[in-house]
Amino acid sequence: MISVLRRERIYAGIRFAGYSLLIVYLSISNDFTFSFCWSFGFVACSALVVLVAARLLKLHERFPRLRRYLVTPVDPIPPPPATYEEWRKQDVEWRQKLPEFLRSQLKLPVLLTTPAEDGLICVPLLLFGLNPFSVLAAAVAFGALHLMSRTYFDCLCKSAIYGLVCAIVLPHGLLTVVVGHVLNNLAAVAAVKILLKSAPA
């Protein structure tokens, strides 16, 4: 079981290594290529994967084990609500917990981790060269980074998203990926807020 303190140390190590690689690479390569338009490609890749995996294929419903965690202690997955009252109770509990989660995603340490993740994954990928095998390895590594705090389903989606990003967005510049990653996180938080406001009470 990974303690909270140990987990924070791991994340601190990831941030240090990621920023180090990012700064060193940009300093040596002088590659400051950036496309604002292509940075939204990150958001598009994310929306596409979520649409296919969650809405069309509904993998998290077909394979309930994908909703489990590797190292985070959680309660067993509750059974589907049998009555409307049970469903309303679960819905209210979810709505009460979600604002706290959204606020946590906008905290400075979380936002600062985003560019570090890109440095940690994309710099080695650029050094080895973009090809199907290196992109696949980068996608798997990105998903594995989140196993400490996300479900298997979340990590699979993140791997698929980042694989597309490395293949489509990264050729337009490392900084394009970094900015796109930040935009994607902000867009995800905004989308959930909009859905909450538009959903019936």
Secondary structure, 3 states (H helix, E strand, C coil): CCCHHHHHHHHHHHHHHHHHHHHHHHHHHCCCCCCHHHHHHHHHHHHHHHHHHHHHCCHHHHCHHHHCECCCCCCCCCCCCCCHHHHHHHHHHHHHHHHHHHHHHCCHHHHHHHHHHHHHHHHHHHHHCCCHHHHHHHHHHHHHHCCCCCEHHHHHHHHHHHHHHHHHCHHHCHHHHHHHHHHHHHHHHHHHHHHHHHCCC
